[in-house]
């Protein structure tokens, strides 16, 4: 007789690494725990009344008004994708070197 495993099939995690980074940044900028790392973010969901966003972390929960959370996501996303400005010629040279030489060690 053939038996089938009743274990549920693994599901794909809907949160990307960038999603977790954005959420952790929002949590750290809020009144909730200031020690949230991207890997602490377990999941998020919107309440049934469509007004509250809940964030489940390994160390607890945080809740936000949906519209405020949407604005915070847009702001953090924009700041993460903004180009970095260089104020010094040395920084520009170092960045140019790293771009041109990739992951090669500077000390070789």
C-alpha distances in whole Angstrom, upper triangle without the diagonal:
4,7,10,13,16,19,21,22,25,28,32,35,37,40,42,44,47,46,45,48,50,49,50,53,53,52,55,58,57,58,54,53,55,53,50,48,46,43,44,43,40,40,42,42,45,45,45,49,49,51,50,48,46,45,43,43,42,45,45,46,49,50,52,54,52,55,57,53,53,57,56,53,56,58,56,54,58,59,56,57,60,62,63,67,69,73,74,74,72,69,69,70,67,64,66,65,61,61,62,60,57,55,58,59,63,64,63
4,7,10,13,15,18,19,22,25,28,31,34,36,38,40,43,42,42,45,47,45,46,50,50,49,51,54,54,55,51,50,52,49,46,45,43,40,40,40,36,36,39,39,42,43,42,46,46,48,47,45,43,42,40,40,39,42,43,43,46,47,49,51,49,52,53,50,50,53,53,50,52,55,52,51,54,55,52,53,57,58,60,64,65,69,70,70,69,65,65,66,63,61,62,61,58,57,58,57,53,52,54,56,59,60,60
4,7,9,12,15,16,19,22,25,28,31,34,35,37,41,39,39,42,44,42,43,47,47,46,48,51,50,51,48,47,49,46,43,42,40,37,37,36,33,33,36,36,39,39,39,43,43,45,44,42,40,39,36,37,36,39,39,40,43,44,46,48,46,49,50,47,47,51,50,47,49,52,49,48,52,53,50,51,54,56,57,61,63,67,68,68,66,63,64,64,61,59,60,60,56,55,57,55,52,50,53,54,58,59,58
4,6,9,11,12,15,18,22,25,27,30,32,34,37,36,35,39,40,39,40,43,43,42,45,48,47,48,45,44,45,43,40,39,36,33,34,33,30,30,32,32,35,36,36,39,39,42,40,38,36,35,33,34,33,36,36,37,39,40,43,44,42,46,47,43,43,47,46,43,46,48,46,44,48,49,46,47,51,53,54,58,60,63,64,65,63,60,60,61,58,56,57,57,53,52,54,52,49,47,50,52,55,56,56
4,5,8,10,13,16,19,22,25,27,29,31,34,33,32,36,37,36,36,40,40,39,42,44,44,45,41,40,42,40,37,35,33,30,31,30,26,27,29,30,33,33,33,37,37,39,38,35,33,32,30,30,29,32,33,33,36,37,40,41,40,43,44,41,41,44,43,40,43,45,43,42,45,46,43,44,48,50,51,55,57,60,62,62,61,57,58,58,55,53,54,54,50,50,52,50,47,45,48,49,52,54,53
4,6,9,12,15,18,21,23,26,28,30,33,31,31,34,36,34,35,38,38,37,40,42,42,42,39,38,40,38,35,34,32,29,29,28,24,25,27,27,30,30,30,34,34,36,35,33,30,30,27,28,27,30,30,31,34,35,37,39,37,40,41,38,39,42,41,38,41,44,41,40,44,45,42,43,47,49,51,54,57,60,61,62,60,57,57,58,55,53,55,54,51,50,52,51,47,46,48,50,53,54,54
4,6,9,12,15,17,20,23,25,27,30,28,27,31,32,30,31,35,35,34,36,39,38,39,36,35,37,34,31,30,28,25,26,25,21,21,24,24,27,28,29,32,32,34,32,30,28,27,24,25,24,27,27,28,31,32,34,36,35,38,39,35,36,39,38,35,38,41,38,37,41,42,39,40,44,46,47,51,53,56,57,58,57,53,54,55,52,49,51,51,47,47,49,47,44,42,45,46,50,51,51
4,6,9,12,14,17,20,22,24,27,25,25,28,30,28,29,32,32,31,34,37,36,37,34,33,35,33,30,28,26,24,24,22,19,19,21,21,24,25,26,29,29,31,29,27,25,24,22,23,22,26,26,26,28,29,31,33,31,35,36,32,33,36,35,32,35,37,35,34,38,39,36,37,41,43,44,48,51,54,55,56,55,51,52,53,50,47,49,49,45,45,47,46,42,41,44,45,48,50,50
4,6,10,12,15,18,20,22,25,24,23,27,28,27,28,31,32,31,34,36,36,37,34,33,35,33,29,28,25,23,24,22,19,18,21,21,24,26,26,30,29,32,30,27,25,24,22,23,23,27,27,27,29,30,32,33,31,34,35,32,32,35,34,31,33,36,34,32,36,37,34,35,39,41,42,46,48,52,53,54,52,49,49,50,47,45,46,46,43,42,44,43,39,38,41,43,46,47,48
4,7,9,12,15,16,18,21,20,20,23,25,24,25,28,29,28,30,33,33,34,31,30,32,29,26,24,21,19,20,19,16,16,18,20,23,25,26,29,28,30,28,25,23,22,20,20,20,24,24,24,26,27,29,31,29,32,33,29,29,32,31,28,31,33,30,29,33,34,31,32,35,37,39,43,45,48,49,50,49,45,46,47,44,41,43,43,39,38,41,39,36,34,38,39,42,44,44
4,6,9,12,14,16,19,17,17,21,22,21,22,26,26,25,28,30,30,32,29,28,30,28,24,23,20,18,19,17,14,13,16,16,20,22,23,26,25,27,25,22,20,19,18,19,19,23,23,22,24,25,26,28,26,28,29,26,26,29,28,25,27,30,27,26,29,31,28,29,33,35,36,40,43,46,47,48,47,44,44,45,42,40,41,41,38,37,39,39,35,34,37,39,42,44,44
4,6,9,10,13,16,14,15,18,19,19,20,23,24,24,26,28,29,31,28,27,28,26,23,21,17,16,18,15,13,12,15,16,19,22,23,26,24,26,24,21,20,18,17,18,19,22,23,22,23,24,25,27,24,27,28,24,23,27,25,22,24,27,25,23,26,27,25,25,29,31,33,37,39,42,44,45,44,40,40,41,39,36,38,38,34,33,36,35,31,31,34,36,39,41,41
4,6,8,10,13,11,11,15,16,15,16,19,20,20,22,25,25,27,24,23,24,23,19,17,14,13,14,12,10,9,11,13,17,20,21,24,22,24,21,18,17,15,14,15,16,19,19,19,20,21,22,24,22,24,24,21,21,24,22,19,22,24,21,20,23,24,22,23,27,29,30,34,36,40,41,42,41,38,38,39,37,34,36,36,33,32,34,34,30,29,33,34,37,39,40
4,7,10,11,9,10,14,14,13,16,18,18,19,21,23,23,26,23,23,24,23,19,18,14,14,15,12,10,8,10,11,14,17,19,22,19,21,19,16,15,14,14,15,17,20,20,18,19,19,20,21,19,21,22,18,17,20,19,16,18,21,19,17,21,22,20,21,25,27,29,32,35,38,40,42,41,37,37,39,37,33,35,36,33,31,34,34,31,30,34,35,38,40,41
4,7,8,6,7,10,10,10,12,15,15,16,18,20,20,23,20,20,21,19,16,14,10,11,12,9,9,7,9,11,14,18,20,22,20,20,18,15,14,12,12,13,15,18,18,16,17,17,18,20,18,20,20,16,16,18,17,14,16,18,16,14,18,19,17,18,22,24,26,29,32,35,37,38,37,34,34,36,33,30,33,33,30,29,32,32,28,28,31,33,35,37,38
4,5,5,6,9,10,11,12,14,15,17,18,20,21,24,22,21,21,20,16,14,10,11,13,11,11,11,12,15,18,21,24,26,23,23,21,17,17,15,15,15,17,20,20,19,19,20,20,22,20,21,21,17,17,19,17,14,16,18,15,13,17,17,14,15,19,21,23,27,29,32,34,35,34,31,31,32,30,27,29,30,26,25,28,28,24,24,28,29,31,34,35
4,5,5,6,9,10,11,12,14,15,16,18,20,23,21,20,19,17,14,11,7,9,11,10,12,12,14,17,20,23,26,28,25,25,23,19,18,15,16,14,16,19,20,19,19,21,21,23,21,23,22,18,18,20,17,14,16,17,14,13,16,16,13,14,18,19,20,24,26,30,31,32,31,28,28,30,27,24,26,27,23,23,26,26,22,21,25,26,28,31,32
4,5,5,6,9,10,11,12,14,15,17,19,22,20,19,19,17,14,12,8,11,13,11,13,13,14,17,19,23,26,27,24,24,21,18,18,15,16,16,18,20,20,20,19,20,19,21,19,20,19,16,15,16,14,11,13,14,10,9,12,12,9,11,14,16,18,21,24,27,29,30,30,26,26,28,26,23,25,26,23,22,25,25,22,22,25,27,28,31,33
4,5,5,6,9,10,11,12,14,15,17,20,18,18,18,17,13,12,8,11,12,9,11,10,10,13,15,19,22,23,20,20,18,14,14,12,13,13,16,18,18,17,16,16,16,18,16,17,16,13,13,14,12,9,11,13,10,9,13,14,11,13,16,19,20,24,27,30,32,34,33,29,29,32,29,26,29,30,26,26,29,29,26,25,29,30,32,35,36
4,5,5,6,8,10,10,12,14,15,18,16,15,15,14,10,8,5,7,8,6,9,9,10,13,16,19,22,24,21,21,18,14,14,10,11,10,12,15,15,14,14,15,16,18,17,19,17,14,14,16,13,11,14,15,12,11,15,15,13,15,18,21,21,25,27,30,32,34,33,29,30,32,29,27,29,30,27,26,30,29,26,25,29,30,31,34,35
4,6,5,6,9,10,11,12,14,17,16,15,14,13,10,7,5,8,10,9,12,12,13,16,19,22,25,26,23,23,20,16,16,13,14,13,15,16,17,16,15,17,17,19,18,19,17,14,15,16,13,10,13,13,9,9,13,12,9,12,15,17,18,21,24,26,28,30,29,26,26,29,26,23,26,27,24,24,27,27,24,23,27,27,29,31,33
4,6,5,6,9,10,11,13,16,15,15,14,14,11,10,8,11,12,10,13,13,12,15,17,20,23,24,21,20,17,14,14,12,14,13,16,17,17,16,14,15,14,16,15,16,14,11,11,12,9,7,9,9,6,7,10,10,8,11,14,17,18,21,24,26,29,31,30,26,27,30,27,25,27,29,26,25,29,29,26,26,29,30,31,34,36
4,5,5,6,9,10,11,14,12,12,12,12,9,9,7,10,10,7,10,10,9,12,14,17,20,21,18,17,15,11,11,8,10,10,13,14,14,12,11,12,11,14,13,14,13,9,11,12,9,7,11,12,9,10,13,13,12,15,17,21,21,24,27,30,32,34,33,30,31,33,31,28,31,32,29,29,32,32,29,29,32,33,34,36,38
4,5,5,6,9,10,12,11,10,9,9,5,6,5,9,8,7,11,11,11,15,17,19,23,24,22,20,17,14,13,10,11,9,12,12,13,12,11,13,13,16,16,17,15,12,14,15,11,11,14,13,10,12,15,14,13,16,18,21,21,24,26,28,31,33,32,28,30,32,29,27,30,31,28,28,32,32,28,27,31,31,32,34,37
4,5,5,6,9,12,11,11,9,10,8,8,8,12,11,11,14,15,14,17,19,21,25,25,23,21,18,15,15,12,14,13,15,15,16,15,13,14,14,16,16,17,14,12,13,13,9,9,12,11,7,10,12,11,10,14,15,18,18,21,23,25,28,30,30,26,27,30,27,25,28,30,27,27,30,31,28,27,30,31,31,34,36
4,5,5,6,10,9,10,10,11,9,11,11,14,13,11,14,14,13,15,16,18,22,22,19,17,15,12,12,10,13,13,16,15,15,13,10,11,10,12,13,13,10,8,10,10,7,7,11,10,8,10,13,12,12,16,17,20,20,23,26,28,30,33,33,29,30,33,31,28,31,33,30,30,34,34,31,31,34,34,35,37,40
4,5,5,8,6,7,7,9,7,9,10,13,11,10,13,13,12,15,16,18,22,22,20,18,14,12,11,9,11,10,13,12,11,10,8,9,10,13,14,15,12,10,13,13,10,11,14,13,11,14,17,15,15,19,20,23,23,26,28,30,33,35,35,31,33,35,33,31,34,35,32,32,36,36,33,32,35,35,36,38,41
4,5,8,7,6,4,7,6,9,10,13,12,12,15,16,16,18,20,22,25,26,23,21,18,16,15,12,14,12,14,13,13,13,11,13,13,16,17,18,15,13,16,15,12,13,16,14,12,15,17,15,15,19,20,22,22,24,26,28,30,33,32,29,30,33,30,29,32,33,30,31,34,34,31,31,34,33,34,36,39
4,7,8,9,7,10,10,12,13,17,15,15,18,18,17,19,20,22,25,25,23,20,18,16,16,14,16,15,18,16,16,15,12,13,12,15,16,16,13,12,14,13,10,12,14,12,10,14,15,13,15,18,19,21,21,23,25,26,29,32,32,28,30,33,31,29,32,34,31,31,35,35,33,32,35,35,35,37,40
4,5,8,8,11,11,14,15,18,16,15,18,17,16,18,18,19,23,22,21,18,15,14,13,12,15,14,17,15,14,13,9,10,9,12,14,15,11,10,14,13,10,13,15,14,13,16,18,17,18,21,22,25,24,26,29,30,33,36,35,32,34,37,35,32,36,37,35,35,39,39,36,35,39,38,39,41,44
4,7,8,11,12,15,17,19,17,16,19,19,17,19,19,20,24,23,22,19,16,15,14,13,15,15,17,15,13,12,9,10,10,13,16,17,14,13,17,16,14,16,19,17,16,20,22,20,21,25,25,28,28,30,32,33,36,39,38,35,37,40,37,36,39,40,38,38,42,42,39,38,41,41,41,43,46
4,6,9,9,13,15,16,13,13,16,16,15,17,18,19,22,22,21,19,15,14,12,11,12,11,13,11,10,9,7,9,10,14,16,18,15,13,17,17,14,16,19,18,17,20,22,21,21,25,26,29,28,31,33,34,37,40,39,35,37,40,37,35,39,40,37,37,41,41,38,37,40,40,40,42,45
4,6,6,10,13,14,11,12,15,16,16,18,20,21,25,25,24,22,18,16,14,12,12,10,11,9,9,9,9,12,13,17,19,21,18,16,19,20,16,18,21,20,17,20,23,21,21,25,26,28,28,30,32,33,36,38,37,34,36,38,36,34,37,38,35,36,40,39,36,35,38,37,38,40,42
4,6,9,12,14,12,13,16,18,18,21,22,24,27,28,26,24,20,18,17,14,15,12,13,11,12,13,12,14,15,19,20,22,18,17,20,20,16,17,20,18,16,19,21,19,19,23,24,26,25,27,29,30,32,35,34,30,33,35,32,31,34,35,32,33,37,36,33,32,35,34,35,36,39
4,6,10,11,9,11,15,17,18,21,23,25,28,29,27,26,22,19,17,14,14,11,11,10,12,13,13,16,17,21,22,24,21,19,21,22,18,18,21,20,17,20,22,20,19,23,24,26,25,27,29,30,32,35,33,30,32,34,31,30,33,34,31,32,35,34,32,30,33,32,33,34,37
4,7,8,6,8,11,13,14,17,20,22,25,27,25,23,20,17,15,11,11,8,9,9,10,11,11,14,15,19,20,21,19,16,19,19,16,16,19,18,15,17,20,18,17,21,22,25,24,27,29,31,33,35,34,30,32,34,31,29,33,33,30,31,34,34,30,29,32,32,33,34,37
4,5,5,7,11,13,15,18,21,23,27,28,26,25,22,18,16,13,12,9,10,11,13,14,14,17,18,21,21,23,21,18,20,20,17,16,19,18,15,16,19,17,16,19,21,23,22,25,27,29,31,33,31,28,30,32,29,27,30,30,27,28,31,30,27,25,28,28,30,31,34
4,5,6,9,11,13,16,19,22,25,27,25,24,21,17,16,12,12,9,10,12,14,14,14,17,18,21,20,22,20,17,18,19,16,14,17,17,14,14,17,16,14,17,20,22,22,25,27,30,31,33,32,28,29,31,28,26,29,30,26,26,30,29,25,24,28,28,29,31,33
4,5,8,11,13,17,20,23,26,28,26,26,22,19,17,13,11,9,9,11,13,14,15,18,20,23,22,24,23,19,21,22,19,17,21,21,17,18,21,20,17,20,23,25,25,28,30,33,34,36,34,31,32,33,30,28,31,31,28,28,31,30,26,25,28,28,30,32,34
4,6,9,12,15,19,21,24,26,24,24,20,17,14,10,9,5,5,7,9,11,12,15,17,21,21,23,21,18,20,22,19,17,21,21,18,19,22,21,19,22,25,27,27,30,32,34,36,38,36,33,34,36,33,31,34,34,31,31,34,34,30,28,32,32,33,35,37
4,6,8,12,15,17,21,23,21,20,17,13,11,7,6,4,7,9,10,10,10,13,15,18,17,20,19,15,17,19,16,15,18,19,16,17,20,20,18,21,24,26,26,30,32,35,36,38,37,34,35,37,34,31,34,35,31,31,35,34,31,29,33,33,35,37,39
4,7,11,14,16,19,22,20,20,17,14,11,8,5,5,6,10,10,10,12,14,16,19,18,21,20,17,18,21,19,17,20,22,19,19,23,23,21,23,26,29,30,33,35,38,40,42,40,37,38,40,37,34,37,38,34,34,37,36,33,31,35,35,37,39,41
4,7,11,13,16,18,17,17,14,11,8,6,5,7,10,12,11,10,11,12,14,16,15,18,18,15,16,19,17,15,18,20,18,18,22,22,21,23,26,29,30,33,36,39,41,43,42,38,39,41,38,35,38,39,35,35,38,38,34,33,37,37,39,41,43
4,7,10,13,15,13,13,10,7,5,4,6,9,12,14,12,9,9,9,11,13,12,15,15,11,13,16,15,13,16,18,17,17,20,21,20,22,25,28,30,33,36,38,41,43,42,38,39,41,39,36,39,40,36,36,39,39,35,35,38,39,41,43,45
4,7,9,12,10,11,8,6,5,7,8,12,15,17,14,11,11,10,11,12,10,14,15,12,13,16,16,14,17,20,19,19,22,24,23,24,27,31,32,35,39,41,44,46,45,41,42,44,42,39,42,43,40,39,42,42,39,38,42,43,45,47,49
4,7,8,6,7,6,5,6,9,11,15,18,19,16,13,12,9,10,10,8,11,13,11,12,15,15,14,17,20,19,19,22,24,24,25,28,32,33,36,40,42,45,47,47,43,43,46,44,41,43,45,42,41,44,44,41,41,44,46,47,50,51
4,5,5,6,5,6,7,11,13,16,20,20,17,13,12,10,10,10,9,13,14,13,14,17,18,18,20,22,22,23,26,27,27,29,31,35,37,39,43,45,48,50,50,46,47,49,47,44,47,48,45,44,48,48,45,44,48,49,50,53,55
4,5,8,8,10,11,14,16,20,23,23,20,17,16,13,14,13,12,15,17,16,17,20,21,20,23,25,26,26,29,30,30,32,34,38,40,43,46,48,51,53,53,49,50,52,50,47,50,51,48,47,50,51,47,47,51,52,54,56,58
4,6,8,10,12,16,18,22,25,25,22,18,17,13,13,11,10,13,16,15,16,19,20,20,22,25,25,26,28,30,31,32,34,38,40,42,46,48,51,53,53,49,50,53,51,48,50,52,49,48,51,52,49,49,52,53,55,57,59
4,6,8,11,14,17,20,24,24,21,17,16,12,11,9,7,10,13,12,12,16,17,17,19,21,22,22,25,27,27,28,30,34,36,39,42,44,47,50,50,46,46,49,48,44,47,49,46,44,48,49,45,45,49,50,52,54,56
4,7,10,13,17,20,23,23,20,16,14,10,9,6,5,8,10,10,11,14,15,16,17,19,20,21,23,25,26,28,29,33,35,37,41,43,46,48,48,45,45,48,46,43,46,48,45,44,47,48,45,45,49,50,51,54,56
4,6,10,13,16,20,19,16,12,10,7,6,5,5,8,9,9,11,13,14,14,17,19,19,20,23,24,24,26,28,32,33,36,39,41,44,47,47,43,43,46,44,42,44,46,43,42,46,46,43,43,46,47,48,51,53
4,7,10,13,17,17,14,10,8,6,5,6,5,9,9,7,9,12,12,12,15,17,16,17,20,21,21,23,26,29,31,33,37,39,42,44,44,40,41,43,41,39,41,43,40,39,42,43,40,39,43,44,45,47,49
4,6,10,13,14,11,7,6,4,7,9,9,13,12,10,12,15,14,14,17,19,18,19,22,23,22,25,27,31,32,35,38,40,42,45,44,40,41,44,42,39,42,43,40,39,43,43,39,39,42,43,44,47,49
4,6,10,11,8,6,5,6,8,11,11,15,14,11,13,16,14,13,17,18,16,17,21,21,20,23,25,29,29,32,35,37,40,42,41,38,39,41,39,36,39,40,37,36,40,40,36,35,39,39,41,43,45
4,7,8,6,5,7,9,12,15,15,18,17,14,17,19,17,16,20,21,19,20,24,24,22,25,28,31,31,34,37,39,41,44,43,39,40,42,40,37,40,41,37,37,41,40,37,35,39,39,41,43,45
4,5,5,6,8,11,14,17,18,21,19,16,19,21,18,17,21,21,19,20,23,23,21,24,27,30,30,33,35,37,39,42,40,37,38,40,37,35,38,39,35,35,39,38,35,33,36,37,38,40,42
4,6,8,11,14,17,21,21,24,23,20,22,24,21,20,24,24,22,23,26,25,24,27,29,32,32,35,37,39,41,43,41,38,39,41,38,36,39,39,36,36,40,38,35,33,36,36,38,39,41
4,7,10,14,17,20,22,24,22,20,23,24,21,21,25,25,22,24,27,26,25,28,30,33,32,35,37,39,41,43,42,38,40,42,39,37,41,41,37,38,41,40,37,35,38,38,39,41,43
4,7,10,14,17,19,22,20,18,21,23,20,20,24,24,22,24,27,26,25,28,31,33,33,36,39,40,42,45,44,40,42,44,41,39,42,43,39,40,43,43,39,38,41,41,42,44,46
4,7,10,14,15,18,17,14,18,20,17,18,21,22,20,22,25,25,24,27,29,32,33,36,38,40,42,45,44,40,42,44,41,39,42,43,40,40,43,43,39,38,42,42,43,45,47
4,7,11,12,15,13,11,15,16,14,15,18,19,17,19,22,22,22,25,27,30,31,33,36,38,40,43,42,39,40,42,40,38,41,42,39,39,42,42,39,38,41,42,43,45,47
4,7,9,12,11,9,13,14,13,14,17,18,17,19,22,22,23,25,27,31,31,34,37,39,41,44,44,40,41,44,42,39,42,44,40,40,44,44,41,40,44,44,45,47,49
4,6,8,7,6,10,11,10,12,15,15,15,17,20,20,21,23,25,29,30,32,35,37,40,42,42,39,40,42,41,38,41,43,40,39,43,43,40,40,43,44,45,47,49
4,6,5,6,9,10,11,12,14,15,16,18,20,21,22,24,26,29,31,33,36,38,41,44,44,40,41,44,42,40,42,44,41,41,44,45,42,42,46,46,47,50,52
4,6,5,6,9,10,10,12,14,15,16,18,20,21,23,24,28,30,32,36,37,41,43,43,40,40,43,41,38,41,43,40,39,43,43,40,41,44,45,46,49,51
4,5,5,6,9,10,11,13,14,15,17,19,20,21,23,26,28,30,34,36,39,41,42,38,39,42,40,37,40,42,39,38,42,43,40,41,44,45,46,49,51
4,5,5,6,9,10,11,12,14,15,17,18,20,21,25,26,28,32,33,36,39,39,36,36,40,38,35,38,40,38,37,40,42,39,39,43,43,44,47,49
4,5,5,6,9,10,10,12,14,15,16,18,20,23,25,27,31,32,36,38,38,35,35,38,36,34,36,38,35,35,38,39,36,36,40,41,41,44,46
4,5,5,6,9,10,11,12,14,15,17,18,22,24,26,30,32,35,37,38,34,34,37,36,33,35,37,35,33,37,38,35,36,39,40,41,44,46
4,5,5,6,9,10,11,12,14,16,16,20,22,24,28,29,33,35,36,32,32,36,34,31,34,36,34,32,36,37,35,35,39,40,40,43,46
4,5,5,6,8,10,11,12,14,15,19,20,22,26,28,31,33,34,30,30,34,32,29,32,34,32,31,34,35,33,33,37,37,38,41,43
4,5,5,6,8,10,10,12,14,18,19,22,25,28,31,33,33,29,30,33,31,28,30,32,30,29,32,33,30,31,34,35,36,39,41
4,6,5,6,9,10,11,12,16,18,20,24,26,29,31,32,28,28,31,30,27,29,32,29,28,31,33,30,31,34,36,36,39,41
4,5,5,6,9,10,10,14,16,18,21,23,27,29,30,26,26,29,28,25,28,30,28,27,30,32,29,30,34,34,35,38,40
4,5,5,6,9,10,13,14,17,20,23,26,28,28,24,25,28,26,23,26,28,25,25,28,29,27,27,31,31,32,35,37
4,5,5,6,9,12,14,17,20,23,26,28,28,24,24,27,26,22,25,27,24,23,26,28,25,26,29,30,31,34,36
4,5,5,6,10,12,15,18,21,24,25,26,23,22,25,24,21,23,26,24,22,26,27,25,26,30,31,31,34,36
4,5,5,9,10,12,16,18,21,23,23,20,20,23,22,19,22,24,22,21,25,26,24,25,28,29,29,32,34
4,6,8,10,13,16,19,21,23,23,19,19,22,21,17,20,22,19,18,22,23,21,21,25,26,26,29,31
4,6,9,12,15,19,21,22,23,19,18,21,20,17,19,21,19,17,21,22,20,21,25,26,26,30,31
4,6,9,13,15,18,20,21,17,16,20,19,16,18,20,19,17,21,23,21,22,25,26,26,30,32
4,6,10,13,15,16,17,14,13,16,16,12,14,17,16,14,17,20,18,20,23,24,23,27,29
4,7,10,12,14,14,11,10,14,13,10,13,15,14,13,17,19,18,19,22,22,21,25,27
4,6,9,11,12,9,9,13,13,11,13,16,15,15,18,20,20,21,23,24,22,26,28
4,6,8,9,6,6,10,10,9,11,14,14,14,17,19,19,21,22,22,20,23,26
4,7,9,7,8,11,12,12,14,16,17,18,20,22,22,24,25,24,22,25,27
4,5,5,7,9,10,11,13,14,16,17,19,20,21,23,23,22,20,22,25
4,5,5,6,9,10,10,12,14,15,16,18,20,21,22,21,18,21,23
4,5,5,6,9,10,10,12,14,15,16,18,19,19,18,15,17,20
4,5,5,6,8,10,11,12,14,15,16,17,18,17,15,18,20
4,6,5,6,9,10,10,12,14,15,17,18,18,16,19,21
4,5,5,6,9,10,10,12,14,16,16,16,13,16,18
4,5,5,6,9,10,10,12,13,13,13,10,13,16
4,5,5,6,9,10,10,12,13,14,12,16,18
4,6,5,6,9,10,13,13,14,13,16,18
4,5,5,6,8,10,10,11,9,13,14
4,5,5,5,7,8,9,9,13,14
4,6,6,9,10,12,12,16,17
4,6,9,10,12,12,15,15
4,6,6,9,9,12,12
4,6,9,10,13,13
4,6,9,12,12
4,6,9,8
4,5,6
4,6
4
